[in-house]
Amino acid sequence: MIFVRTLKKPVLALLWSGQTLSAFGSQFSGMALLWLTTQKLGGVAGFIFGITTLVALLFGPLGGIIADRVDRGKLLIWTDIARALLLGILVIMTVLTGVQIGLLVCVVLAIELLGTIFDPALTASLPMLAGDTRTLYETNWVMETTKRLARTICPAISGVILAVLPFFAFFSLDALSFVVSAGSLLLIWKRLLSPPQVHEEQPPKKQAFFLDLWRDIATGYTLARKNTVFFWSLIVLGITNIAWSAAYMIGLPLWVQHTFHENAALWGMIASAYGLGNICSVFLGVLKKRLLLLMYLGKMLQGASFLLLVLAGTGYMAVGSMFLGAIGGSLAELILVMVLQTQFPSEHLGKLYSLQRTISNVGISLGSMGASLLYAHLSPAAGIALCGVVILLCGGSSLFLLAPRFQEREIQAASVL
């Protein structure tokens, strides 16, 4: 079993244990935060979450650059400690003075900023910790499965826990999870990959920071651009995320309300089915062969699922179509991370991962913002169908245009396994 085989390595077992608790703690804290802000601010809460997304977009490339320039082990540990301290301050102030929305927003923004540093640093460190390509595949699988389990399980039980525990209990749990994560990283920090230091002639100090920042951003873009298959996959990811965000995040609840007369129970079933499909997709991600072919076939399945959705005559058909769509659509980012980790120099993994995440988040943000214009002119069913066609065409055209290229790359990757 992949879980057992991967976790036989003490270093990976320690890393996984810390990240598992951190993932569940963050999900519980996020659900409490969502409930608290909507309770206190109503619709204005959406503005707060929009700001955090914008912060991630703006700071994302810089986070990857930092991950490639400093000792990644120390960076990961101090980032977790900083997040724990911020949440600890929030808990203390909440107990003493009650919920202060201003402080809450500041803490959320700071944690979001720190996350844009932690995630690329961890992703860039995994190849060294895994040691070989097969173990790297399986480590990515174990870590991603754990995250998706947290995203599926925590929302289902948070409502019950919120009824019996105060909000600060969730933030306390999250702070504790970051402490445990920092402890596990401290035990293995000597094994975490640090990028080699390149000494070059430095420009004047006033210009050095901005020139270095621009140079690193340009380096990440250039490396991605030279890998035609990877670069095209990033473009497809951005475009399909625009369509997915407009269809799933905005269009789907509108369609449920319009077609089934505001059936909240059905909406919950569809969301749960989508979460279950997310988990199932990880099992396909460990096939190791024809990953890019699998990714684009998954995109076609995701697009087709939206077309099936609007043709569904019953709620059960809608649930089934979204389950299939989640299996197909969720493969892309997991596979792209694997491609990134195996086909690019280790000293540039942080900035390339940040580039991938930035493009992904830009697509989601644009889709959410553009959905209001889309559904102002089209019915929910027509809008969702249009988005499904876009995703389907992106997957199909990629298979047609890039099949010879990514078959060659699959052969190269397979020779390493």
N, C-alpha and C positions, 0 to 999 in steps of 0.2 A: 504494500500500500504506500502511496506517495507520501502521505503524512508521516508514517512511521519511518520510512527510508530517509526522508529529509531531516527529520528531527533527531535522528541518531547522531548527527554531528552536534556536539555540545554548543558550538558557537551559534549555529543556526537555531538551536532549541532556545537558547537564552534570548536571542533577538526576537524570535517569534512570540515567546511568552510576554515580553515587554510590550511589543506592538499589538498583541491581542487585547491586553487589558486597556491599552491606550485607545484602540479603535472602539471598543465598547464604551469606555468612559466618555469619549468625544461624542458618540452617537446619543447617549443618554443626556449629556449636557446640551447638545444641540436641540433635542426635542423639548427639553425644559425651557431653553431660551426661546424657541419658536412660540411655545404656549404663553410664556410670560410676556413677551413683547406684543403679541396680538391681543392679549388680555388687557395690557396697559395702554396700548397705542392704537389698537384696531388696524385699519388699513395702512396707517403710516408705517407699520412694521415692515412692510414690503420695501420701503425706502431704505431702511437700515440694512436689510439683507442685500439690496442692490448696491449699496456703498461697499459692503465687504467683497462682493464680486468684482467691483471696479478696482478695489485695492489690489486684489489678487492679479488682475489683468495688468495693472500698471507696474507692480513690483515684481511680478513673476520672473521676467528675464534677469533682473538684478539678483534674485535669489539663487538662480542657477549659476551665475557668474561667481557669487560668493562661495558656493559649494565647490567650485573648481579651483579656487584660489587659496583656500585655507585648509588646515588640518580637519578633515571631515569627521573624524572621531570626536574631537573636542567640540566641533561645531554642533554635532547632533546632541551631545550631552548638555551643553550650555543652553541650547534651544529648548530642550525639554524642561530644564530647571527654570528657565525664564517663564515658560508657559505655566508651570506649577505655581510659581510665585505670584503671577498675575491673577490666577484663579483663587489663590489663597487670600490675596488682598480683597478680591471681590466677595468672598465668603465672609470674611471678618467685617467688612463694611455693611454687608447685607444684614448680618446678625445684629450689629450695633445700631444702624440707622434705617434699616429697611431697604427696599429695592430703590436704587438710584439709577434711573435710565441713562443719564449722562455717563456715569462710571461704567455701566454695563456695555454701552456702545464702544467706549474707549478700549475696554478689555477685549471685546470681540474683534475689533480692528487689529489690535496688537497681536492677538493669537493668530489671526489670519495672516498677518505679515510674517510671523515666525514660521508658520506652516509652509509658506512659499520658499523658505530656506531649507527647512527640514526635509521635505519630500524629495527634491532633487538630490540632496546630499545622501539620503538613504538609498535611493535608486542607483546612484553612481557607485555606491560602496558594495552593492550586492555581488557583482562579478568576482571581486577579491574574496569575499566571504564564502561564496559557493565553491570556487576553485576550479570547476570544470563546467562545460556547457550544459550537460545533462542535469547536474545539480542546480544550475542557475535556472533552467526551465522549471524544475520542480519547486525551487524556492519561490520564484515568482508566483507559481500556482498556489502554493500554501498561503503566502501572504495575501494574495488577492481574494482567495476563498474566505479567509478570515474577515477581511474588510466587508465583503458582501454579505456574509452571515450577520455581521453587526448591523449593517444597514437594513437587513430584513427583519431580524429578531427584535431589535431595540424599539422601533416604532410601534410594534405590536403590543409590547408590554409596558411602554412608558406611560400610557394613559392610566393604567391601574396603579402604577407606583406614584404617579403625580397626585393621586387621590389621597394617599396616606403619608407622603413625605413632603417636607418643604422644599422650595426651589434650591436653597443653598446646599442641600444634601447632594443634589446632582452635580453641582459645581465642585463640591468637596471630593466626590468620587473621581471626577475628571482630573482634579489636581493630583490626587493620589496616584492615578494611572500614569501621569507624566513623571512622577517621582520614581515609580517602579520601572518605567521605560528608561529613564536616565540611569538608574542603577544597573539594568541589564546591559546597556551600552557601555557603561564604565568597565564592566567585567570583560568586554571584548574589544575595547577601543584600540588596542594595539594591532588588531587584525583589520581594522577599518582602513580602506584605501585612502591615502592622501595624494593629491596630484603632485607631479614633479614640479619643482620650482624652476622657472626659466628666467635667467637673468639677462635682461636686455638693456640697452642704453635708454635711460629714462629722460623724458622731456621735463621742462620746468615743473616744480611741484604744483603750481596753481592749475596747470593743465593736465597733470598726470592722471588724476582720477577720472575725469571725463573722457580723456583719450583712451584710457585702458577700458573703460566701460563700453565705449563705442566699438573698440577693437574686438572685445570679446563677443559682443552681440553680432558683429559682422562675421566673426569666425564661426559662430554657431550656425548662422544662416548659410555661409559658404559651404560648410561641411554637409549640411542637409541638402543643399542644392546640388552638390556633386553626386549624391546618391539618388539617382532619378526615381527609383521605386519608392524610397522612403519619403522623398519630397512630394511626390504625387500623392502618396498616402496621407500626408499631412493636409494637403489641399482638400482631398476627398473627406477627411475627418471634419475639417472646418465647415464645408458645405453641407454635409449630412447632419451635422449638429445643429445648424440653422434650421433645417427642415424638421429634425426630430424635436427640437425645443418648441417650435411653433405647433407641431402636431400633438405631442404628448403632454407637455407641461401646460399648454393653454387650450389647445383644441379639444383634447380628450374630455376634460371636465365639462366644457361647453356642450360637447356632443352628448354626453350622458344626461345632462340637464335637459337638453332639447329633445332627445329621443325617448328617454325613459322617465321624464318628468321629475328631475332632481332626485334621482334614486342614489342617495349617499352610500347605501350599503353596497350597491353594485360598483360604485367608484372605488370603494375600499377593496372589494374583491379583485378588481382589475389591477390596482396598485400592488396588491399582494402577489398576484400572478406574475406581474412584471418583475418584482423582486426575486421570486423563485426562479424565473427564467434567467435572471442575472447570475444566480449561483450556478445553475446548470451549464451556462455558457463557459464557465471556468473549466469544466471537465473536458470540453472540446479543445480548449487552449493548450492541453498537454499532449496533443497528438504529435507534436514536434515536426511533422512533415506537411509540406504544402500550406504553411501557415498563412501566407498572403493570399493564396487561392481561397482558403477557408474564410479569411477576413472579408473578401469582396463578395463571396457567396452569402456570407452572413448579412452584409449590407443589403443584398437583393432580397433576402428573406425578411429583413426589417421593413423595407419598403413595401413588399407584398403584404405584410401583416397589417399595415395601415389601410390598404385597399380592402382587405378582408374585413377589417373592423367596420368600415362604413357600410359594407354589404351584409353585415351580421343581422340576422333577424331576431336573435335572442341575446340575452345577457351572457349566457354561457359561451356562445360563439365569440362574443367580444373578449371574454376572459381568455379563451384559448388562443385567439389571434395575438393578443398582447404577450402571452407567455412565449409564443414562437418568436415574436418580434424581439423580445428581450434576449433570447438565446442568440439570435443572429447579430443584433446590433451591438451587444456588449463585448464582443470579441475584439473589436478594433484596437482599443487603447492597450489592452493586455498584450496583444501581438506586437504592436508598435514598440512597446517598452522592451520586449524581447529582441526585436530587430535592432533597436538602439544599443542595447547592452552588448550585442555580439558583433556588430559591424562598424563601430566607431571607436576611436581612441579613448581610453579610460579617463584621460585628463580633460575631456570635453563633454563627458556624459551629463554633468549637471546642467550646463547651459542648453544642451540639446533637449533634455527632458523638460526644462522650463519652456523652451520654444514649443514643444508639443502640447504642454498643458495650456499655454497662452492661446494657441490656435483653437484648441478645444473649447476653452472658456469664452473666447470671442464669438465662436459659432453659437454657443448656447445663449449668450447675452443678446446677440443680434436677432436670433430667432424669437426670443421672448419679447423683445421690443417691437419687432416687426409683425408679431402676431395680431396686435391690435388693428393694424392697417389691413392685414389679410382678412380677418373675420368681420371687418366693417363692410367688406365688399362681397364676401362669400359666406355661405352657410357653413356651420362647423363640419358637416360631412364633406362638402366640396373642398374646403380648405385642407382637411386632413388627407383627402385623396390626392390633392395636388402635391402635398409634401411627400406622400408615399411614392408618387411617380418620380419626384426628384431624387429620392434616395435610391430607388430601384435603378434609375438611369445611371447614377454615379457608380453603383456597384457593377452594373453590366458593362458600361463603357470602360471601366478599369480592367475588367477581365479581358476585354477585346484588345485594348491598346497595349497592356503591359504583360500579358501572359508569357511571351518568350523571355522577357527580362527577369521577371520574378521566379520563373522556373530555374534559370541559371543560378540565382541567388539561393534558392532553396537547396540546390545540389551542393553549393559551397558550404552552406550551414550544416547540411546533413553529414558532410564529411568530417565535421568536428565532433559529432555526437559519438 
